[in-house]
Amino acid sequence: MIHYNERENSFHLSTEKTSYIIAIHKNAYPLHMYWGRRVYGDDVMWALDAPYRRYARIMQPEPDEPAYTHEFFPWEYPDFGTGDFRPAAYSVIDPNGDNYSDARYVGYRILDGKPPLEGLPSVNAMPEDGAETLVISLYDEKLRLAVDLYYTVYEKYDVIARHTEFRYDGEEPSYLTKALSVSIDAPQGFDEMIQLCGSALREKHIVRRPIANGTTGFGSIRGVSSHQETPFAALVGKNTTEHTGEAWAMTLVYSGNFSVTADCDPYGSVRVQMGINETDFRWQLTKGSTFITPEALLVYSGEGLNGMSHTFHTLLRERVGRGSWTDKERPVLLNTWEACYFTFDHDHVMKLAQAAKKAGMELLVLDDGWFGHRDNATSSLGDWFVDKKKLPRGLKALADDVNALGLKFGLWFEPEMIS
């Protein structure tokens, strides 16, 4: 559910257990006011005077109003060059080579459902989900750059999905050199960051590290997220366990280069950011062009890491898949790989199929070795023609014989790999 509070010029995004609140300060700057356990009230501007957040007077403050330097604002999507010395969420080099951005609030829209992310993977929204999307529109007059912040609220799933869209209208090209999916200024005083890392055959090791003054982070510049690092992070308290305590977590629906950072200032406020890794990132913006960041999923749990995991699992299991297999039970299968690796022929595969049928299985998958001259792992990836020495009657004959036993036939291949 998305509620706009006209008096406070704020937006309250709420699910069954979570609240996420954004306020528009001076009708110009979106501020991150709250993300956490569900609250029932919209009066949030008091947070700017909270003890954890220092402020400094400028030379000529407005009458009867404390003035804040931008360095201490809880920005929702911080820009670069306006006095905030913490990491920006985006950065643009204009045609003159200047790096400065100041996108200000121009309006909002609340949409039923969820608009598609063109050219990017994303979580689906079905009509029965009752999802709503808030779009906060900003505009930079100098750069002639529109910045739209998207928030889709999955009330049923207790998840908020975020991404950002940039639209450029300048006459000469500019360059986007940083474009993150999510940035959150958190007064909660996160104690630790949890990441998942590892290597092939030992993936997803849990690493829990303290957050201290300065920057704590990780990422990947391998072109893919990789076994080494997963585009996921959870911010927790020292006493958060599997079943107790709070966790604020985010993950990308994206597998390319990424980074996650938690930047802690001297007063204990933490800026958490996630998105495309800015190393060697440079996207040309030409008149009329658009750039869309990957989607980030935000989950808050007041029931420890287990509650967080259940929330992610439910959404990803039910709303990432597309087509007829989305809600179907997967068949019980036998895969030929561990049984025979590269060494098999038609009769060998049929013996496996007969054993699979006897055991009550429903699908036989022919794995690696059916193509090219693939007798080991050093050749033939990309040569997608049948090895007639192993299968002289071809794939169709094998599939027909497997089907005749009452089993479905599946085939392994890896289209992105070339020897």
N, C-alpha and C positions, 0 to 999 in steps of 0.2 A: 504494500500500500504506500502511496506517495501523497503526502499532505503538504500544501503550501500555506505557510503562516504569513499573511500579508503584513501584520503589524511588525513582526520581527524580520520580514523579508528573508525567511528561512525555509528550508525543505527538510521534512522528516520522512526518511525512507525506513519503513518498518516491515519486518517479517514476524513470524510467530514468536521468536525469541530474541530478535536483534533490532537495534536502532542504529541508523546512520544519519547524522544531521549536518547540513551545510547551511551557512548563513552568508548573505551578500552584504559585505561591509561597505558603507557609504555608497551603496548602489553601484559598486564598481568591482569589488574584489571578493571572489568566493573564498570563504574560510572553512576549514575543517573543524567542526565543533565537537563531534562525538561519534564514536563507533564502539559498540559494545552491547551489554545486556539491554533488553528492551526497556525503554522508559516511556512514560505517559505524560508528556508535556513538551512544549516547544520553546519555552523561555530559556534560551541558551547563551545569550550574549554575555552573561556573567562570566563565562569561561575566560574571556579576555582579561579579566582581573584576577584570575586564579593565582594562588601564591607561587606556583611553579613557574609562571611566565613573567619574566622581567619586562619592563618597558622603559623607554627613555624619552625625555621631552626633546622636541626639536626647538629650533630657535624661536619660532613664532607659533605656538600651539593655538588651536581654535579656542575661543573663549569657553571656559567652564568644561573643557573636555581634555582628558589626558591624551597625549599623542604618542603613538607607538612607532618605533622604527620598524621597517619591513623585516628586519632580521628576527623579530620576535613574534611575528604574526603566525598563526597556524594556517598556512596556505593550503588550499585544496589542490591546486595545480600550479606550483611556483614557477615564475618566469626568471629570466636572467638579466641582471644589470640595473635593478631598481632598488638596491640597498639590502637585499637579502643575500647573505654570504654563505648560506647553506646550499647544498646541491639543488640545481634547478630540475624541473620535470621535463622541460624542453628547451631547445636552444636553436636560434636561427641566425645565420650570417646573411646580411642584406647585400644588395648589389654593390654597395660601397665598401664591403668588407667589414662592416660594423657588426658587433654581436650584442644586440640589445633587444629586449622584447617587453611589451607592456600591454597584454591583452586584458580588456576590461569587459565587465558584464553588460550585455545588451538585451537579454531576455531569456525565456525558458519555454519549453514545451513538455507536456505530459502525454505520452502515447500509449495506447492499448497494445499489449503484446511486445514484440521485440523486432526491430528492423534488422535485416541481414547485414553481415560484415562481408562486403564484396571482396572475394579473393582470399579470404582467411578462414581457417577453421573456427568454429564457435559452438557454444551450447545452444541447442534448439529450444524453442518455446512453443508448446502446444496450446490450443485455445482453452483447454480445461485447466491450464496452469494458473490462469488469471494474472499473468505477468504484466507489469507496467514498466515503462521506460521514461526516465527523466532526462531531458537534454538541456544542459545549461550552456548558453551560447555566449562566447566572448569574442571581442574583435580588437585587433591591434591596428590603429589608424596609420601609424608610421609604416609598418610593414605591409599593410593591406592584407592581413592574415586573419581568417576566421578560425577560432578554436572551439570545437563543440565537445563538451564532456558528457559522455553517455553512461547512464546507470540503469540497468535493468534489475528490477526487484522480483525475485522468485519467492513470493510469500510462502507458497506451499513447501518449497525445498529449503527455506531458511538461508538463501544465498543471494548475494548482490554481484552482478557482473558489470565490469567497467571496461570502457575503451575510450579513445580520443580520436577525433577526426579533424584534420587540418585542411583548410581550403584557401588557396592562394589566388589573389587578384592583382598582383603587382605586374607592371609592364616588363621589368627586367627580372631575370632569374634570381632567386635567393636559394639558400641551402639549409635544409633542416639537418642539424648535426646531433640532435638528441631528441628523442620522442618516446617517453615512457608511457606505460599503460596505467600505472597507478602511483600516486604519491600521497602519503598520509602523515600528517604531523600529530603525533600522539603524546598527550600529557600523562598517559597512564604510568609512565616510568617502567617500560618493559625491562625485564632483567636479563632475559636470554633469548637467543635466536636458535631455532632448530632447522637444520638442513638435512637433505638426503643425498649421500654421495657414495661412490664406490668404483667398481670396475666391472668388466665382463665376468659374468658368473658369480659376482658378489655385489650386486646392485643394492641400492637403497639402504645403506647403513645410516643409522640415526646419529647425527653429530649435534651436540648441544653446547653452545658456546656463550660466554657472558657478553652482554652489551655494555661497553664502557665509553667514556668520553672519546670522541673521534668516530671513525667509520669502521663498521663491521660488515663484511659482505662476501659474496662469491658469485660465480657466473661461468659462462662458457663462451669461447670464441672459436669453437671447433666447426662452426657451421650448423651443428646440431646440439641439442641440449646434452646428449651423450650419457654414457654410464657414469661418467665422472661427477656430474652435477645434475640435479633435477630442478626444473623451474618452479620450485615450491619453497615456501618458508613459513614458519610459525613463530610468532612472538609470544613468549610466555613469562609467567612469574617464576621465581625460584622454586616455589612449592607446588607448581603445576605438575600433576602426575597423569597417568593414563586415564584415571576416572575422576579426578578432582581438580579444581582450579580452573583458571581461564586461559583461553588460547585465541589469538587473533591470527588467522592464517590466510595466505593468498597463493594462488597458482596460476600459471599462464596456460591458456588453451593454444599452445604454440610450442614448436620444438626447435627453433633456430637459436642463433646467438642471443643470450640474455644476461641480465645482471640483477642481483638483489643486494640492496644496501640498507643498513640502518645507521644513520648519522646522528650521534648523540651530542647535544650542545652542553656547555658548562653548567646549565641549570637543570639538566636531566630530561629535557624534552627530546623526543626521538622522531626523526623524519625517516620513514620507511618507504622505499621506492623499488619498483619492479618494472621491467620492460626490456626492450631490445638493447643489447649491449652497445654502448656508444663508441667502443673501439672501432675505428675506421668506418663508422657509420656516417654517410653523407648522402642525402636525398635531394635531388634538384627539384625545386618548386618553380614551375612555370605558370603563366597566366591561365587560370581555369583548372589547375591540377589539384588533386586531392591525395592526402596520405592518411591511412588508417592504421592505428596501432593494434597489436594483438590484444585479444580479450584476456582480462584478468578476472578470476573468481575470488570473492572475499567471503570468508566464513568466520563467524565468531562462535565460540563454544564456552559456555559456563560449566560444562561437564567434562572437563579435561580433554586430553588428546583423543580419547575414544569417541567422545561426542563429535569432535571435529571430523574425525575419519568417517564416521557414519554419514555425516552430512555430505561430504564430498562424494563418497561412494554412491549414495543414492542418486544424486544429480547426474554424475558422470555415467553411471550405468543406464539411466533411463532417458537422458537427454543429449548425449553426444552422438549416439548412433543415428543413422538415417535409413529410411526404406523399410522393407518388409521384415528385416531381422531385428529391428529395434527392440521389440518386446517378446520375441520368440525364445524358447529354450534352445540352447545350443546342443547339437547332437553329440552323443558319446562316440569318440573316434579312436581309431588306431592309426598311428603315423609310422611309415616304413623306416624312418631315419635310424632310430636306435636299434631296430631289428636287423637291418642289413646295410646301412650307410650307402655307399656307392655301388655295392655289389648285389645285383639282382637281375632277374629276367621276368618274362610274363608269368611263367609257372610259379616262380618263387612268390611273386606278389599275390597270385591267386590263392596259394596256400595260406598266406597271412590273412587274406580276406575271408577264407573259410573259417579260420580260427576266430576271427573277429565276429563273424556272424554267430558262431556257436556260443561265444561269450556274451551275446546280447548287445553288441555294439551296432551303431547305426551308420557309420561313415568310415571309409578308408581313404587316407590321404597319401598320395605318392609324393615323397619328398625329393630331396636333391639327387641328381645323378641321371635323370631321364633325358637330358638334352646334350647336344654337342658331342664332345668326347670327354665327358665329365667322369673320370675315374678317380680323381682326387680333388683337393681344394685349390689347385693351382691353375686351372684353365676353364674355358668355355662359358663362364658367366657372360650373358649377353647373346650367346648363340642358341636362340630359342627354337631349335629344330630337334625332332625326336632322334635319339640314338637307336638306329635300326638294329644294331648288334644286340642290344638288350631287349628291345621291343620291336621285333620284326613285323608285327601286325599293326603297329602304331598305337597311339593313345586311345583312339575311339574303340578299337577292339577290346582293349583292356578295360575301359570304362563300361562297355556293354556287358562284359563278363562279370564285372563287379556288381553292376546294377541287377543282373539276372539273379544274383544271390539275395537280393533284397536290400543291398547297401547302397548308399550314395557314394559318389566318387569325387574326391577332391585332389587338387594339384597344387604343389608348391612351386613358386618361382619368385625371384627377387629382382623386379624390373629396374631398380636404381643401381644395381651392381654390374660392373663390367670387369672381366679379367684383363 
